[in-house]
Amino acid sequence: MTTSTTKKPNARAAASSERAPLDYLRDALEDLDKAREKAGEEVRGSIDSARERVRDAREELTDRGEGQVKDWREHLEDATDDALRELGRWAVRAQRSPEALDELAKEIGTRKAEVSD
């Protein structure tokens, strides 16, 4: 008799497609904190060093993201209306969740009211 074994995906795996690199780094820091609590004195130095590298990576990703947004804003100021509309369509198509689309819809409504005034 053959039995089939199937594993249910855990919540972490199911949510992984919606997670950002900063989420992974935050989780890594939490895991390192837990490991540090259980580790002996010898291992704590290595864990502390790893935590510091993760924090540095997290800060660098944040800085890069902020720099990219600043660059995009500067380029958008010079873009034509047609280019802006096309970019807006791409932004909508790039969304991966109904919540993100709802947020965009709300922003569009707000902006439409501002432009109409």
Secondary structure, DSSP 8 states (H G I E B T S, - for coil): ----------HHHHHGGG--HHHHHHHHHHHHHHHHHHS-HHHHHHHHHHHHHHHHHHHHHHHHHHHHHHHHHHHHHT--HHHHHHHHHHHHHT--SHHHHHHHHHHHHHHHHHHH-
